[in-house]
Amino acid sequence: MRITLTHTPLWAALVPLAAYLVILGCLHLRRRPVAVSGQVDAVLLAAAVSGLVIAGPLALLQPAAGASALTAVALLVGFVLVVAFAMLAARPRVVVYNIGLDQLRPIVSQLVVSLDPSARWAGETAALPARGLQLHLDDRGPARTVSIIAAGGRTSAEAWSEFSRRLRPAVRTVRVRPSPWAYAFAGCGVALAGAAAWLAAVGS
């Protein structure tokens, strides 16, 4: 049985990216911020580019490795393993969509104090010495997305788990305006979906 990744149509490669951009647009249209774990964010991004990876680098590698079904499966598994290793190597983080740093920091400050009254701030980094946890707020500027990253050499898994669990309902108590980026993300997603539909129609 032969499975050739080189025959992956371009329209199929564009569909996951289009869906990802539409999802981002919907998240930025919400009146409440949305917090997701770094693992979920990484999986969504990997899924978004998976079609392009299959139609691009993996399709280029397959002729040298052979066109058998086993080779195609091995290349796909290799891509999944690269994503998995990248997730394991990354520091724990929570990504909060459609919120500015000025709105998120007071929420994080309240959570930090409730977890460790002796907590202290240095710039955008909070240290919780009693819980063995340091947090850094990484603002993505006009994109209205903030990542909260576990900093420091050693991070208490229990303290991080409790912080991230309590953060999700806390951010939902804040009302925000729809981000201008929502229309850009959604528009690009719809445009890519339209291009994919046109390519599929032409190819058939």
C-alpha positions as CSV (number, residue, x, y, z in Angstrom):
1,M,0.0,0.0,0.0
2,R,1.4,3.4,-1.0
3,I,0.5,6.7,0.8
4,T,2.1,9.7,-0.9
5,L,2.1,12.9,1.1
6,T,3.2,14.7,-2.0
7,H,-0.3,14.4,-3.3
8,T,-1.8,16.3,-0.4
9,P,-4.0,19.0,-2.0
10,L,-3.3,22.6,-1.1
11,W,-6.9,23.2,-0.1
12,A,-6.7,20.5,2.5
13,A,-3.5,22.0,3.9
14,L,-5.3,25.4,4.3
15,V,-8.4,24.2,6.1
16,P,-6.8,23.6,9.6
17,L,-5.1,27.1,9.5
18,A,-8.4,28.7,8.4
19,A,-10.2,27.0,11.3
20,Y,-7.6,28.1,13.8
21,L,-7.8,31.8,12.7
22,V,-11.6,31.7,12.9
23,I,-11.4,30.3,16.4
24,L,-8.9,33.0,17.4
25,G,-11.3,35.6,16.0
26,C,-14.2,34.2,18.0
27,L,-12.1,34.2,21.2
28,H,-11.2,37.9,20.7
29,L,-14.8,38.8,20.0
30,R,-16.0,37.5,23.4
31,R,-16.9,39.9,26.2
32,R,-15.1,37.7,28.7
33,P,-11.4,36.7,28.5
34,V,-10.6,33.0,27.9
35,A,-7.7,31.3,29.7
36,V,-6.2,28.1,28.3
37,S,-3.2,26.0,29.3
38,G,0.0,26.3,27.4
39,Q,-0.5,22.7,26.3
40,V,-3.9,23.4,24.7
41,D,-2.5,26.5,23.0
42,A,0.4,24.5,21.6
43,V,-1.8,21.7,20.4
44,L,-4.1,24.2,18.6
45,L,-1.2,25.8,16.9
46,A,0.3,22.5,15.9
47,A,-3.0,21.4,14.5
48,A,-3.3,24.7,12.6
49,V,0.0,24.2,10.8
50,S,-0.3,20.5,10.4
51,G,-1.7,20.7,6.9
52,L,1.1,23.0,5.7
53,V,3.7,20.7,7.4
54,I,2.3,17.6,5.7
55,A,2.1,19.3,2.3
56,G,5.5,21.0,2.7
57,P,8.4,19.5,4.7
58,L,7.0,16.0,5.1
59,A,6.1,15.8,1.4
60,L,9.6,16.8,0.5
61,L,11.1,14.2,2.8
62,Q,8.9,11.3,1.7
63,P,10.5,10.6,-1.8
64,A,13.9,10.1,-0.1
65,A,12.4,7.7,2.5
66,G,10.0,5.9,0.2
67,A,6.3,6.0,-0.5
68,S,5.1,3.1,1.6
69,A,2.3,3.5,4.2
70,L,4.8,2.8,7.0
71,T,7.0,5.6,5.8
72,A,4.1,8.1,5.8
73,V,3.0,7.0,9.2
74,A,6.6,7.3,10.5
75,L,6.9,10.9,9.2
76,L,3.5,11.8,10.8
77,V,4.5,10.2,14.1
78,G,7.8,12.1,13.9
79,F,5.9,15.4,13.6
80,V,3.7,14.5,16.6
81,L,6.8,13.6,18.6
82,V,8.5,16.9,17.8
83,V,5.4,18.8,19.0
84,A,5.2,16.6,22.1
85,F,8.9,17.2,23.0
86,A,8.5,20.9,22.4
87,M,5.6,20.9,24.8
88,L,7.5,18.9,27.4
89,A,10.5,21.2,27.1
90,A,8.5,24.4,27.4
91,R,7.9,26.0,30.8
92,P,4.4,25.7,32.2
93,R,2.2,28.6,31.1
94,V,-1.4,29.9,30.8
95,V,-2.5,31.9,27.8
96,V,-5.2,34.5,28.4
97,Y,-6.9,35.8,25.2
98,N,-8.5,39.2,24.7
99,I,-7.2,41.0,27.8
100,G,-4.6,43.6,28.4
101,L,-1.8,43.5,30.9
102,D,-3.3,46.4,32.8
103,Q,-6.6,44.4,33.3
104,L,-4.9,41.0,34.1
105,R,-2.3,42.1,36.6
106,P,-4.8,43.0,39.3
107,I,-6.4,39.6,39.0
108,V,-3.1,37.9,39.2
109,S,-2.1,40.0,42.1
110,Q,-5.1,39.0,44.1
111,L,-4.5,35.3,43.4
112,V,-0.8,35.6,44.3
113,V,-1.6,37.2,47.6
114,S,-4.3,34.6,48.4
115,L,-1.8,31.8,47.7
116,D,1.2,33.4,49.5
117,P,0.7,36.6,51.6
118,S,4.5,37.1,51.5
119,A,4.6,37.3,47.7
120,R,6.4,40.2,46.2
121,W,6.7,41.7,42.7
122,A,9.7,42.8,40.6
123,G,8.5,44.3,37.4
124,E,6.2,41.8,35.7
125,T,7.4,38.9,37.8
126,A,5.8,37.7,41.0
127,A,7.7,35.5,43.5
128,L,5.8,33.3,46.0
129,P,8.6,32.0,48.2
130,A,6.3,30.1,50.6
131,R,4.9,28.1,47.6
132,G,8.0,27.7,45.6
133,L,6.6,29.5,42.6
134,Q,7.6,32.4,40.4
135,L,5.3,33.9,37.7
136,H,6.1,36.1,34.8
137,L,3.5,38.1,32.8
138,D,4.4,38.2,29.1
139,D,2.3,40.8,27.2
140,R,2.0,40.4,23.5
141,G,1.2,44.1,23.1
142,P,-1.6,45.1,20.7
143,A,-2.6,41.5,20.2
144,R,-4.4,41.6,23.6
145,T,-3.0,38.3,24.7
146,V,-1.0,37.7,27.8
147,S,1.0,34.6,28.7
148,I,1.6,33.8,32.4
149,I,4.8,31.7,32.5
150,A,6.3,29.8,35.4
151,A,9.7,31.3,35.9
152,G,12.7,30.4,38.1
153,G,14.8,27.3,38.3
154,R,12.4,25.0,40.2
155,T,8.6,25.2,40.0
156,S,6.2,23.6,42.5
157,A,3.8,21.5,40.4
158,E,1.2,21.7,43.1
159,A,1.4,25.5,43.4
160,W,1.3,26.0,39.7
161,S,-1.7,23.6,39.3
162,E,-3.6,25.5,42.0
163,F,-2.8,28.9,40.5
164,S,-3.9,27.9,37.0
165,R,-7.0,26.3,38.3
166,R,-8.1,29.4,40.2
167,L,-7.1,31.8,37.4
168,R,-9.5,30.4,34.8
169,P,-12.7,31.4,36.7
170,A,-11.1,34.6,38.0
171,V,-10.5,36.0,34.5
172,R,-14.1,35.2,33.5
173,T,-15.4,37.8,36.0
174,V,-13.9,40.6,33.9
175,R,-15.8,42.3,31.1
176,V,-13.7,43.4,28.2
177,R,-14.4,45.0,24.8
178,P,-14.0,42.9,21.6
179,S,-10.5,43.2,20.3
180,P,-9.9,44.8,16.9
181,W,-7.7,41.8,16.1
182,A,-10.8,39.7,16.2
183,Y,-11.9,40.9,12.7
184,A,-8.4,40.5,11.3
185,F,-8.1,36.9,12.6
186,A,-11.6,36.0,11.5
187,G,-11.3,37.7,8.1
188,C,-8.1,35.9,7.3
189,G,-9.6,32.6,8.4
190,V,-12.7,33.2,6.2
191,A,-10.5,34.2,3.3
192,L,-8.4,31.1,3.6
193,A,-11.5,28.9,3.9
194,G,-12.8,30.6,0.7
195,A,-9.5,30.0,-1.1
196,A,-9.6,26.4,0.1
197,A,-13.1,25.9,-1.2
198,W,-12.2,27.5,-4.6
199,L,-9.1,25.3,-4.9
200,A,-11.1,22.2,-4.1
201,A,-13.8,23.1,-6.7
202,V,-11.1,23.8,-9.4
203,G,-9.3,20.6,-8.5
204,S,-12.4,18.5,-8.9
